[in-house]
Every structure is written in structure tokens, then in C-alpha cells.
């Protein structure tokens, strides 16, 4: 019983943390972020299974994570009002070549970082961008003029 | 003005109408996590050891042990008995709170005898000359599934006569 409760609590805690740290941190995958991801997984595993090395324990934990992942996804799909809470909402960062400072500030994005993101999409200047939208998964969609 | 992409609502996604509280909720939750981590630094969740003392004219007893622990942690408990007079046959009687949900890995120095006394663990330590100390170390590990608060009592006896008692509380976090 304990392992299911521990897995559920840690699943919800990780969901909470990933929602509040912001999309910017989640979208990048620098070497440091990759290491952090592996370490995070290890820390969670210890908290969930502790000294339980059994296959049954692992199956219970994985099953709990899987069920909750589907449950959250289902909730987000069926309940419109839950969607902004569970997944967030897109934010417009650039309109007609003009960056929206307040929104960049809110997401802790600098103009330099935004320009770098644009260059990765083969866009040389933000002036060539009609819309830049920070999506709920942390990526930025650029729609050129 | 550029035509907006499908399903983008300018009021909500550009001007952030009705979304100002989101940032505050996020900050509040971050603050809560920060407070949780800070509480960890302040030993709220263990495992720094604290001391408790009790004394009479016959003897004094100091218990040094953590009062907050988490499942799976290894920890040490140290009992220091100071004899103010000759103790012929000192015995420590540990209440169930010391052992319930715990793994007792080792005890040093090993007591002369061990017995159950009405469900409690009696450790016979033997002779302690006047003015001398007897230090007993117990090494424990918290069982990972053990959670909750319990009272830990310890009684010091000499030849079956109670000299003093001491009570502590222990919180085990999941």
C-alpha cells in the first residue's frame, strides 16, 4: 500500500514543481539540464521504492505513475477548466515584429534568447516575425511575416 | 494588425487578461516549496541529535538522539549514565517507542543481559562505580514504512529500584 501512496504523492509533487518552475526551464535541454533530469529521476526512485527491490514493488510504482499520467491527461482532455491549471496556456511573445516586454519578463526571457530561438528557426530578425508564441510544452512557435 | 493564429485569444494570450493571479499563485507555491526546504535546513525533518537529561542524587542520565527522523535513516542513540553513588547493577529499561518500527543494528558495549519486562526492553549494564560514567551506544535504522509520532521512555534502575526516568518524543516523517 505504501509504495502506491508514495508514488502518487511524488507524481503529484513533480507535476506541481514542473508547473511552477516555468516552461522556459523545461524546454531547454542543455547538458546540465540532462544531468538534472537523471538525478531527479534517481531521487524520485529512492523516495518511491526505498529499500524495496522487488519486481512487484517496481510494477506497483510504474503502474501508479502510468495510471496517474493517463488520469491527468484524461482530466485535461475532458475538463476544459482544468486545462490551464494542468497544462498552462500559450503566451504571445512577439506580434508584428515587436516583442511584448511584459510577457517576456513574465517568462524570464531576454530579447537575446528570443532572437537565438528565432535564428534556430532560420529567422534572422525578430522584425520578420509576425507572431512568436510560447507554447504550453515550452517551445516557441514562430510565424513569419 | 497581423491576423492572429487559430485558437489564440489576444485578450488572454497576449494581454494576459484574467491571468495576473497565475503569476502570484506560482510565486506563492514557489515560496511554499522554499519554506519546506528551509524547514529541512532547520532540522524540522531530522536528523540532528538533541540531548535530554534527568538527574537525582543517585545518578544522572543523558540521552542524545534525534527527535525527528525520516524513513530509512540510520541514526545513533547515546545513553550516558553518571553514577553519583555506587550503582551495583545498573539497568536501563527502554519503552516500546525505542524499538517499534526500528531496526536495532548494534549495541556497544554489549549489556550483561537483556530481557523483556512487561513488553519493554531491559538492558542490564552491571556495576558502575561512584563518580564514573557508563556510555551505551545504540545504532538504529528507521524502517522505511514506519511513520508517525511516538513517545520514548527510558528508566534507570539499580538492583530493581527505579532511580530516574526520562521521556522523549520522536517524529518519523515519510
Interface residues (C-beta under 8 A of the other chain):
Chain A: X2 X6 X16 X17 X19 X20 X21 X22 X50 X51 X52 X89 X90 X91 X92 X95 X96 X100 X102 X103 X106 X130 X131 X133 X141 X143 X145
Chain B: X1 X2 X4 X5 X8 X10 X12 X13 X14 X16 X19 X23 X26 X29 X30 X33 X71 X72 X144 X145 X174
